[in-house]
Amino acid sequence: MTETIYTNAILILPNELVEGTIVVRDGVITDVSKTRSHAAGALDLDGDYLMPGVVDVHTDNLERQVQPRINARWPSRSAMLSHDAQTAAAGVTTVLDALCLGDLGFDKERIKTFQDGVADLDALADTGLLKSEHFLHLRCEMPATDVLELVDPVADHKRVQMVSFMDHSPGVGQYADVENYRKMRRKGGLTEEQIDARIAQMLEQRAKYRNPNRRALLARFAHLDIARASHDDETLADIAENVSDGILISEFPVRHIATFSTFSAVSVRITDPLCIAILIC
């Protein structure tokens, strides 16, 4: 049995801050006290705060390390180590690296970031080089023509802990205001004619692929005990569809009615072991 004693610390407990001691045996907290330990080998934290590690279920930080500028790409393995160092420094001990699957024309390089990210995590996870514990959050673009072929090889990966169902098409969710979508495309250097063609293409693609891909993705992950999330919910109908499909996490609802209805929808299942993470930007 291995034992570590942290003493003379300000302990952040669920309902209070106390000065005291924590005893960890074989990686499990076995004792919390409001006294100071004088045991040989006890680690004196000299009044520093001791808090639970943060669990981050959705971070795009790895993508930002890989592409710090739109035309600059950093070596992926180095970017993973930089991302991990920043995560640990922020107090995040468990992180779900959110990686996008499916090309909707925003950034084709994100697919490479996903593929490299999985490979880098496989290569580094058991080396002791990573300070935080890393898992995978697969962000699936439902209207994308390539999402199913990208998902299939990694759906059963042992580090997949969460999957989210996204739709970043113009006219819905985050881009409900099509003019904002146009502004983004203009910044990318497209002409008005190109933007018009892109919007028409995306709407046609959404009508053809969004619903079939959603059903296929739900079926692909049905046998796995992982968290499922929706993304950019707008309406009561969105929430009802998600709940009926067993999706109990709402990421970034974009309208108040979706936020409030999310609370209502999950309250009827509150006795279940839910992971409710309603993230609002």
C-alpha positions in Angstrom: 0.0 0.0 0.0 1.3 3.4 -0.9 0.3 6.4 1.2 0.6 10.1 0.7 -0.3 12.7 3.3 -1.0 16.3 2.4 -1.1 18.6 5.4 -1.1 22.3 6.4 -3.4 23.0 3.4 -6.6 24.9 2.8 -8.9 22.2 1.6 -11.6 23.0 -0.8 -14.5 20.8 0.3 -18.0 20.6 -1.2 -19.5 23.2 1.2 -16.6 24.8 3.0 -12.9 25.7 3.1 -11.0 24.2 6.0 -7.4 24.0 7.1 -6.3 20.4 7.5 -5.0 17.2 6.1 -5.8 14.7 3.4 -4.6 11.1 3.4 -4.4 9.3 0.0 -3.9 5.5 -0.1 -3.4 3.7 -3.4 -4.7 6.7 -5.2 -7.9 7.0 -3.1 -8.7 9.7 -0.5 -9.2 7.7 2.7 -9.2 10.5 5.3 -10.0 14.2 5.5 -9.4 16.0 8.8 -9.2 19.5 10.2 -6.0 18.8 12.0 -2.3 19.1 11.1 -0.4 15.9 10.6 3.1 15.4 12.1 3.6 12.0 10.4 7.1 11.4 9.0 6.9 12.0 5.2 3.8 14.2 5.3 3.9 16.9 2.6 3.6 20.3 4.2 1.7 22.5 1.7 2.5 25.7 3.7 -1.1 27.0 3.6 -1.6 26.4 -0.2 -5.1 25.6 -1.5 -5.8 21.9 -2.3 -8.7 21.4 -4.6 -10.2 18.6 -6.7 -9.0 18.4 -10.2 -11.2 20.0 -12.8 -12.8 17.7 -15.4 -13.0 19.5 -18.8 -15.5 17.8 -21.1 -15.1 20.1 -24.1 -12.0 21.9 -25.0 -10.8 23.1 -28.4 -7.3 23.9 -27.0 -5.6 21.1 -28.9 -6.8 22.5 -32.2 -5.5 26.0 -31.2 -2.1 24.6 -30.4 -1.9 22.7 -33.7 -3.0 25.8 -35.7 -2.1 29.0 -33.7 -2.7 31.0 -37.0 -4.9 30.2 -39.9 -1.9 29.6 -42.2 0.5 28.1 -39.6 0.5 24.4 -38.5 2.6 23.2 -35.6 3.9 19.6 -35.4 1.1 17.6 -33.9 3.1 15.7 -31.2 4.6 18.9 -29.9 1.2 20.6 -30.0 -0.3 17.7 -27.9 2.4 18.1 -25.2 1.9 21.9 -25.2 -1.9 21.4 -24.8 -1.3 18.9 -22.0 1.0 21.3 -20.1 -1.5 24.2 -20.3 -4.3 21.8 -19.2 -2.4 20.7 -16.1 -1.3 24.3 -15.3 -5.0 25.3 -15.2 -5.8 22.5 -12.7 -7.5 20.3 -15.2 -6.6 16.7 -14.3 -9.1 15.0 -16.6 -9.6 16.4 -20.1 -11.8 15.2 -23.0 -10.0 16.4 -26.1 -12.7 17.7 -28.4 -12.0 16.8 -32.0 -14.2 17.5 -35.1 -15.2 14.8 -37.5 -16.8 15.9 -40.8 -16.0 18.6 -43.2 -18.5 21.4 -43.7 -16.0 23.7 -45.4 -14.9 25.6 -42.3 -11.4 24.3 -42.0 -10.3 21.1 -43.8 -7.2 21.0 -41.6 -9.5 20.0 -38.6 -9.8 16.5 -40.0 -6.0 16.1 -40.0 -6.0 17.5 -36.4 -8.5 14.8 -35.4 -6.5 12.0 -37.1 -3.2 13.1 -35.7 -4.7 13.8 -32.3 -5.9 10.2 -31.9 -2.5 8.8 -33.0 -0.6 11.2 -30.7 -2.7 10.2 -27.7 -2.2 6.6 -28.5 1.5 7.1 -28.7 1.9 9.3 -25.6 -0.8 8.1 -23.1 1.3 5.4 -21.5 4.7 7.1 -21.6 4.4 9.3 -18.5 4.9 12.4 -20.5 1.3 13.6 -20.2 0.5 15.3 -16.9 -3.3 15.2 -17.2 -5.5 12.2 -18.0 -6.8 12.5 -21.6 -9.9 11.0 -23.2 -11.7 11.7 -26.5 -14.8 13.7 -27.2 -15.9 13.1 -30.8 -17.7 16.1 -32.3 -19.7 14.8 -35.2 -21.0 17.1 -38.0 -24.3 15.4 -39.0 -24.6 17.1 -42.4 -21.1 16.2 -43.5 -20.7 13.7 -46.3 -17.6 12.1 -44.7 -18.6 11.9 -41.0 -19.6 8.2 -41.0 -16.4 7.0 -42.6 -14.4 9.1 -40.1 -16.3 7.9 -37.1 -16.3 4.2 -37.8 -12.6 3.5 -37.1 -12.5 5.3 -33.8 -16.0 4.8 -32.4 -14.9 1.8 -30.3 -11.6 3.5 -29.2 -11.1 2.8 -25.5 -10.6 6.6 -24.8 -13.8 7.8 -26.3 -15.9 9.1 -23.4 -18.3 11.5 -25.2 -19.8 12.1 -28.6 -21.7 15.2 -29.6 -24.1 15.7 -32.5 -23.5 19.0 -34.3 -25.0 20.9 -37.2 -23.1 24.0 -38.2 -25.1 24.6 -41.4 -26.0 28.2 -42.3 -29.5 29.2 -41.1 -29.6 27.0 -37.9 -28.0 26.9 -34.5 -24.9 29.0 -34.1 -25.4 30.3 -37.6 -29.1 31.0 -37.5 -28.3 34.5 -38.6 -27.2 33.9 -42.1 -25.6 37.3 -42.4 -23.1 36.4 -39.6 -22.3 33.3 -41.6 -21.7 35.5 -44.7 -19.4 37.7 -42.7 -17.3 34.7 -41.6 -17.1 33.5 -45.2 -16.1 37.0 -46.4 -13.2 37.0 -43.9 -12.2 33.8 -45.4 -11.8 35.5 -48.8 -14.9 34.3 -50.6 -16.8 36.5 -53.0 -20.5 37.1 -52.7 -21.1 34.7 -55.6 -19.0 32.0 -53.9 -20.8 32.6 -50.6 -24.2 32.2 -52.3 -23.1 29.0 -53.9 -21.7 27.7 -50.6 -24.9 28.4 -48.7 -27.0 26.7 -51.4 -24.7 23.7 -51.4 -24.8 23.4 -47.6 -28.6 23.6 -47.4 -28.9 20.9 -50.0 -26.4 18.8 -48.2 -28.1 19.2 -44.9 -31.5 18.2 -46.3 -29.9 15.1 -47.8 -27.6 13.9 -45.0 -28.4 15.4 -41.7 -31.2 13.1 -40.5 -29.8 9.8 -42.0 -26.4 10.5 -40.5 -27.9 11.3 -37.2 -29.7 7.9 -37.1 -26.6 6.1 -38.2 -24.4 7.9 -35.6 -26.9 7.0 -32.8 -26.9 3.4 -33.9 -23.1 3.3 -34.1 -22.7 4.4 -30.5 -25.8 2.7 -29.1 -23.8 -0.2 -27.5 -21.3 2.1 -25.8 -21.5 3.4 -22.3 -20.5 7.0 -23.2 -22.0 10.4 -22.8 -24.0 11.8 -25.7 -24.6 15.5 -26.3 -26.5 17.8 -28.6 -25.1 21.1 -29.8 -26.5 24.6 -30.3 -30.1 23.7 -29.4 -32.7 26.3 -30.4 -36.2 25.0 -29.8 -38.5 22.8 -27.7 -38.5 20.4 -30.6 -34.7 20.1 -30.5 -34.8 19.1 -26.8 -37.7 16.7 -27.3 -35.9 15.0 -30.1 -32.7 14.7 -28.1 -34.4 13.3 -25.0 -36.2 10.7 -27.1 -32.9 9.6 -28.5 -31.3 9.4 -25.1 -29.2 12.5 -25.4 -29.1 14.1 -22.0 -26.4 16.8 -22.4 -27.0 20.1 -24.1 -23.9 21.9 -25.3 -24.2 25.6 -25.8 -28.0 26.1 -26.3 -28.4 29.3 -28.3 -31.9 30.3 -27.1 -33.3 30.7 -23.6 -36.3 28.5 -24.4 -33.9 25.6 -25.2 -31.9 26.2 -22.0 -35.0 26.2 -19.8 -36.6 23.3 -21.5 -33.4 21.3 -21.1 -33.7 21.6 -17.3 -37.3 20.5 -17.6 -36.5 17.6 -19.8 -33.8 16.2 -17.7 -35.7 16.7 -14.4 -38.0 13.8 -15.2 -35.0 11.5 -15.3 -33.1 13.0 -12.4 -32.9 9.6 -10.6 -30.8 8.2 -13.4 -27.0 8.5 -13.1 -26.9 11.5 -15.5 -24.0 13.6 -16.5 -25.8 16.9 -17.1 -23.4 19.6 -18.5 -25.4 22.4 -19.9 -22.8 24.7 -21.4 -23.9 28.3 -22.3 -21.7 30.7 -24.2 
